[in-house]
Amino acid sequence: MTRERAGRKLEGKLVVASHNPGKLREMRELLAPYSVEAVSAGELGLPEPDETGTTFAENAALKAHAAAKASGLPAFADDSGLCVDALDGAPGIFSARWGGPGRDFASAMARVERELVLRGALDDESRKAHFVSALVVAWPDGHEELFEGRVFGTLVFPPRGDKGFGYDPIFRPDRHTVTFGEMTAEEKHGQQTGDGLSHRARAFAELKRALL
């Protein structure tokens, strides 16, 4: 496989290699302005591959290539997570798994808070964190393209807002007074302005410049 830019463009049908409803919704929101028909791996009945990679990029590539090979179509996968400075970068690539088998993010957010308290991280300065998103587009012939985005901020408790998904209600991005959980999709992704705030929107902006 290769990651060199090959002048390829995305058009027609694209598999979104995710079974996560929140992530799927965000990806479709990002793709909506373009002439790309997004179909999910779940809708095609594709299995979820084991995420055995040690980085976000490796796990995104595993998912994208598995979907591309199984479907015969280009596939688009994201692997993303929350990295907390005071927790030595945890939960990181294990962000979803901190929610247990049912991916209960209320439980995961409570665990983050408990771990911070145990380490004496009690104020804003000691609760710095960032989100990472690695987006990989893979083609059935094995070619892939990788794009990454990050957003930095502070964790706040109790969780605030019911928008977004995952850890959004506890993450307040730098220079903002509200959490991702309190932001609209437009505020978070910036489809109209092109200056998306979220990690996924920033990675998608790089993808858009190269492939759309």
Protein Blocks (a to p, Z undefined) as FASTA:
>chain_A
ZZbdehiacehjaddddfbfklmmmmmmmmmmpccdcddfklnopacdddfbfbfklmmm
mmmmmmmmmnopacdddddddddfklnopakjmlmmmnojnopaklmmmmmmmmmmmnop
abfklmgccdddddddddfkopacddddddddddddddedjehehjllmpccehiabdfk
lpcfklmnommnopafbfklmmmmmmmmmmZZ
